[in-house]
Amino acid sequence: MGSKILWFLLIVVVMAAILLPDGATAQTEKKDLVIRFSPGSYPYHVSIRQDNIFYLEIENIGTQNITNIRLYANAPEGWLVDINPATLSNLAAGRVQTLNASVRPPATANKRDYQITFVAEGDEIRRVMTTWVRVEGASSVWLWVGIGIGIVVIVGFILIFLRMGRQ
């Protein structure tokens, strides 16, 4: 009985040695990319009619070079986003590249949160980073409507008070 167990273990060890790759020589080649904001440079607020600068970093965290990287952004309609540089011909493994992204909301943007998606596409890889920003300095039509209604109500009370006061 004991010899059967030993033969079974010997067969398992031999099969494992034949079928499993050697851990010391096997290295998986992979492409992996990270897109993020540079530390301390995330603007939570953007101003209308101004170029708001975002500093982005692209890092190759894989073991292979990544080539033909194209960078672009998906932003709300009417927004202008310019990424510089917009293309990278090669990013070596372990390297980081800093980019400038100029974001300009239109004059018609309301004061609220908007979503911007930054995309980095290279050979056989695509990474996306989504962020939210709040527009500042936007004039809201509803603010002026509210002020107008308030003035009409005050004038109406004054006229009523003057008429009732004469009687």
Buried (B, 14 or more C-beta within 10 A) or exposed (E): EEEEEEEEEEEEEEEEEEEEEEEEEEEEEEBBBBBBBBEEEEBEEBBBEEEBEBBBBBBBEBEBBBEEBEBBBEBEEEBEBEBEEEEBEEBEBEBEBEBBBBBBBBEEBEBEEBEBEBBBBBEEBEBEBEBEBEBBBBEEEEEEEEEEEEEEEEEEEEEEEEEEEEE
